[in-house]
């Protein structure tokens, strides 16, 4: 039996499997139970908001304060888990690229996290949540928006959520930095550091909050009935398609597509990438679990289960796909399969049934393998597969909500997804083109060949490690 026939049988079986799961998912009692619990939680929150308190102390003495305190604490813990994801991103990106660029990768990730939080506090938070606005763009003012004259409205259930404004901000700020971190993986190994810094800063402070406001800020997508629970599109696809725009302008790494062939440039540390992926998986429980926006036991535990099932299915599906299609046991692809499943389930982790979560993760695991292969054939050089993992699987996960959950329209999901990624791609392309015109975006051939660690930072990640003596170590020995 030829490889093509085997591939056809494999994918046909997968489609029938997904169809069965979709049918089963529509009648899944656990999903319905979770939705019912969510409705109760929302109703409870609305009742709580209607309770008037003259002071914060009066609220703290009320029967509802212990629940508020637990909910608020969970959001802060979830923010900490999302914070850990940035260590995961740095480890994955560093491990899957060449050792000579590791310091540069770490530097970019440190910068974008810190600058992302600062700019999100300065303008981003109030662009994303401007209050009453026209649905497309609004700005509530500079800063986080704390009103010292209204502590009850800022620090109690009067804020409108089961958390204080400070908890709301720090949780959202961790999300914002994630979008730009995804871009870092796409452009690694050949981008000018200052050019990436400029682009990443504007992406976090302006582009990401605008599209986020369309849904999470109560904008036109929210009014339309679009649903993206924790950001398959609003966070991950935004990062993925912003990265695609940058890669198209930047071009491929030297040697990637020589003589009409796709040459593999292997990462320098699969163990480091593995640590990064499991850190990301760990943090994803906060990313999705925190997006419940309360410590509601039923919904948070439900989200943990769907998140884990999708990640596992993504890994297994990517393993099977690489074996059936390419006759390969590819460890980095298995790691990307985990991430693909996580990205895929993020849009509907609270409403998709456990069985459907397996299907969503499995299809994402197949898609990531095919997408990486497709982009290679199109000579789009994405060293870590971030466009496929976050962009393509982010789109799939958002559309899957319309396929697996009857109360959401597939066409509404399609409109919302296309709107966000088109806006992001066009603005990112224009912005990166402007930066290229002004200061350039690519390092010289000599810098790229020597590695950005030495050229841009003057040191190496492994000067004495594993018998690899780099130029930096040799220079230090002579001095």
Protein Blocks (a to p, Z undefined) as FASTA:
>chain_A
ZZklmmmmmmmmmmmmmmmmmmmmmmmmklmmmmmmmmmmmmmmmmmmmpccfbfklmmm
pmklmmmmmmmmmmmmmmmmmmmmmmmmmmmmmmmmcfklmmmmmmmmmmmmmmmmmmmm
mmmmmmmmnojaehlaccebgcjhiafklmmlmmmmknopacdfklmmmmmmmmmmmmmm
mmmmmmgoiacfklmmmmmmmmmmmmmmmmmmmmmnopaklmnopacfkopmmmmmmmmm
mmmmmmmmnopaehklgghiacddddfblklmmmmmmmmmmmmmmmmmmmnopabfklmm
mmmmmmmmmmmmmmmmmmmmmmmmnopacfklmmmmmmmmmmmmmmmmmmpcfklmmmmm
mmmmmmmmmmmmmmmmnopacfkommmmmmmmmmmmmmmmmmmmmkbcfklmmmmmmmmm
mmmmmmmmmmmmmmmmmnopadcfklmmnopklmmnopafblmgghiacfklmmmmmZZ
